[in-house]
């Protein structure tokens, strides 16, 4: 689980959100407005779920089946590059289309000038894959004063911060606050392991969600020391929470 969701309110869970997408597609009955409405009202990750449901519905019915109410604004941005890329919406359409054709051919389908034949494949159960299957959340220290969801909030971390814990893994959630170009540098050391240096930018697009994570520690007691260096800026680091795993 995302460390932000441990022992706190959280709306990002693939299982339940996938269920809301299926719910919307089933009871939306092919209608875009009804599908979007149901996916939104189901709750949880209620911005992504409608987008996912509508994307699947669009793939099922085709671009021309999308009501103009939902597509009429696209023409104005069709040839405008996405921020931080050189790709336009029209180029993304074409790139995705070519990827789809290449995948069909790779899976023994046939692509001609005016038709596509997709090879039918029997469903195959895939083996279960789990990351850190034997690692479980043990406890969580919260520093946000209002006990809200794990977003901005907490205490200002001092230049040197030390934390002792009993476990096999740890994550530190913190937010850098300051001017947009400010960057905080943090040196993190656990016991006698080699120290590592990370950067925590204030900028929203390059920020670091988790200041630190270590999941391969030996079971037992450990000491984590975090040293901050932001002497060239007025930025501060807001410590939100620490999750420990066993």
C-alpha positions in Angstrom: 0.0 0.0 0.0 1.0 3.6 -0.6 2.6 4.9 2.6 0.1 7.8 2.5 -2.8 5.4 2.9 -1.5 3.6 6.0 -3.7 4.1 9.1 -5.4 7.1 7.5 -8.1 8.1 5.0 -7.2 7.4 1.4 -9.0 7.0 -1.8 -6.4 5.4 -4.0 -7.0 1.6 -4.2 -6.9 -0.2 -7.5 -9.4 -2.9 -6.5 -12.3 -0.6 -5.4 -11.6 2.0 -8.1 -11.6 -0.6 -10.8 -14.9 -1.8 -9.5 -16.4 1.7 -9.9 -15.1 1.8 -13.5 -16.9 -1.5 -14.2 -20.0 -0.3 -12.4 -20.1 2.8 -14.6 -19.6 0.9 -17.8 -22.2 -1.7 -16.9 -25.0 0.7 -15.8 -24.0 3.6 -18.1 -25.2 1.4 -21.0 -23.0 2.9 -23.5 -24.0 6.5 -22.8 -21.1 8.8 -22.2 -22.9 11.3 -19.8 -24.4 8.5 -17.8 -21.1 6.6 -17.6 -19.3 9.7 -16.4 -22.0 10.5 -13.9 -22.0 7.1 -12.3 -18.2 6.8 -12.1 -18.1 10.3 -10.4 -20.8 9.6 -7.9 -19.3 6.2 -6.9 -16.6 8.2 -5.1 -13.1 7.4 -4.1 -10.7 8.5 -6.9 -13.5 10.4 -8.5 -11.5 12.3 -11.0 -9.5 9.4 -12.5 -12.3 6.9 -12.5 -14.6 8.8 -14.9 -11.7 9.4 -17.2 -10.8 5.7 -17.2 -14.4 4.7 -17.9 -14.8 7.2 -20.7 -11.5 6.2 -22.2 -12.6 2.6 -22.3 -16.0 3.5 -23.7 -14.3 5.6 -26.4 -12.1 2.7 -27.4 -15.1 0.4 -27.6 -17.3 2.8 -29.7 -14.7 4.8 -31.6 -13.9 8.5 -31.7 -16.8 9.4 -33.9 -19.3 8.0 -31.4 -18.2 10.5 -28.7 -20.9 13.1 -28.4 -19.9 16.6 -29.6 -20.6 17.9 -26.1 -17.5 16.1 -24.9 -15.3 16.5 -27.9 -16.0 19.9 -29.3 -13.2 21.6 -27.4 -10.5 19.3 -28.7 -10.0 21.0 -32.0 -8.6 24.1 -30.3 -5.7 22.1 -28.8 -5.2 19.3 -31.4 -1.9 20.7 -32.5 -0.7 22.3 -29.3 2.2 20.4 -27.6 1.6 19.1 -24.2 3.6 20.9 -21.5 7.2 19.6 -21.1 6.9 17.5 -24.3 7.1 18.0 -28.0 4.0 15.9 -28.7 0.6 17.3 -29.8 -2.7 15.6 -29.3 -2.9 14.6 -33.0 0.6 13.1 -32.7 -0.4 11.2 -29.6 -3.4 9.8 -31.5 -1.2 8.6 -34.3 1.5 7.2 -32.0 -1.1 5.2 -30.0 -2.7 4.0 -33.2 0.7 2.7 -34.5 1.4 1.1 -31.2 -1.9 -0.7 -31.4 -1.3 -2.0 -34.9 2.2 -3.2 -34.0 0.9 -5.0 -31.0 -1.8 -6.7 -33.1 0.8 -8.0 -35.5 3.1 -9.1 -32.7 0.2 -11.2 -31.4 -0.3 -13.0 -34.7 -3.0 -10.6 -36.0 -3.1 -9.3 -39.5 -3.0 -5.6 -40.6 -3.8 -4.6 -44.2 -4.4 -1.3 -45.9 -8.1 -1.2 -45.0 -8.7 -3.8 -42.3 -7.4 -5.3 -39.1 -7.9 -8.9 -38.0 -7.2 -9.6 -34.3 -6.2 -13.1 -33.4 -8.4 -14.6 -30.7 -6.5 -15.8 -27.7 -7.8 -18.0 -24.9 -7.6 -16.2 -21.5 -4.7 -17.4 -19.4 -4.4 -17.0 -15.6 -1.2 -15.2 -14.8 0.9 -15.9 -11.7 0.3 -13.6 -8.8 3.1 -10.9 -8.5 3.5 -9.0 -5.2 6.1 -6.5 -4.2 7.5 -6.9 -0.7 5.0 -9.7 0.0 6.4 -10.4 3.5 6.6 -6.7 4.5 3.6 -5.3 6.5 2.9 -1.9 8.0 3.7 -2.0 11.7 2.9 1.6 12.9 2.8 5.2 11.8 3.9 8.4 13.5 1.8 11.3 12.4 3.0 14.9 12.7 0.2 16.7 10.8 -1.7 18.6 13.5 -5.2 18.1 12.2 -5.0 14.3 11.6 -6.1 14.8 8.0 -5.3 12.8 4.9 -1.5 12.6 4.2 -1.0 15.7 2.2 0.6 19.0 3.2 0.7 19.4 7.0 3.1 18.6 9.8 6.0 20.0 11.8 9.0 21.9 10.5 11.9 19.4 10.4 15.1 20.7 12.2 18.5 20.7 10.5 19.3 17.4 12.2 16.5 15.0 12.8 16.9 11.6 14.5 14.3 8.8 14.6 14.7 5.4 16.3 12.4 2.5 15.3 12.0 -1.2 15.5 11.3 -2.8 12.1 12.5 -3.9 8.7 11.5 -0.9 6.6 10.7 2.8 6.8 9.2 5.6 4.7 9.3 9.3 5.5 6.7 11.7 4.0 7.6 15.4 3.9 6.9 18.5 1.8 9.4 21.2 0.8 7.9 24.6 1.3 9.4 27.9 0.0 9.9 29.8 -3.3 9.3 27.9 -6.5 13.0 27.5 -7.4 14.1 26.4 -3.9 15.6 23.0 -3.4 16.4 21.3 0.0 19.2 18.8 0.2 18.9 16.0 2.7 21.6 13.5 3.8 20.0 10.3 5.2 21.8 7.7 7.2 20.4 4.5 8.9 22.7 2.9 11.4 26.1 2.3 9.8 24.8 2.0 6.2 26.4 4.4 3.7 24.7 7.8 3.8 22.6 8.8 0.8 21.9 12.4 -0.4 18.5 13.3 -1.9 17.0 16.6 -3.1 13.5 17.9 -2.2 12.4 20.6 -4.7 9.7 23.1 -3.8 8.4 23.1 -7.4 5.2 21.2 -7.7 6.2 19.4 -10.9 9.5 18.1 -9.6 8.8 17.7 -5.9 9.7 14.6 -4.0 6.7 12.8 -2.5 8.7 10.6 -0.1 11.8 12.0 1.4 13.2 8.5 2.1 12.3 4.8 1.9 14.2 1.7 2.9 12.7 -1.7 2.7 15.6 -4.1 3.0 16.7 -3.5 6.6 17.5 -6.4 9.0 14.8 -7.0 11.6 15.4 -5.1 14.9 16.1 -1.6 16.2 17.5 1.1 13.9 18.4 4.8 14.1 17.7 7.1 11.1 19.4 10.4 11.0 18.4 13.1 8.5 20.6 16.2 8.0 19.2 19.1 6.0 21.1 21.7 4.0 19.1 24.6 2.7 21.3 27.4 3.7 21.1 29.1 0.3 17.3 29.3 0.5 14.5 30.1 2.9 12.8 26.8 2.2 11.6 24.5 5.0 10.8 20.8 5.1 7.4 19.9 6.6 7.5 16.5 8.2 4.1 14.8 7.7 4.5 11.2 8.8 6.8 8.2 9.2 5.6 4.7 8.5 7.5 1.7 9.8 7.2 -1.9 8.4 7.9 -5.3 9.9 
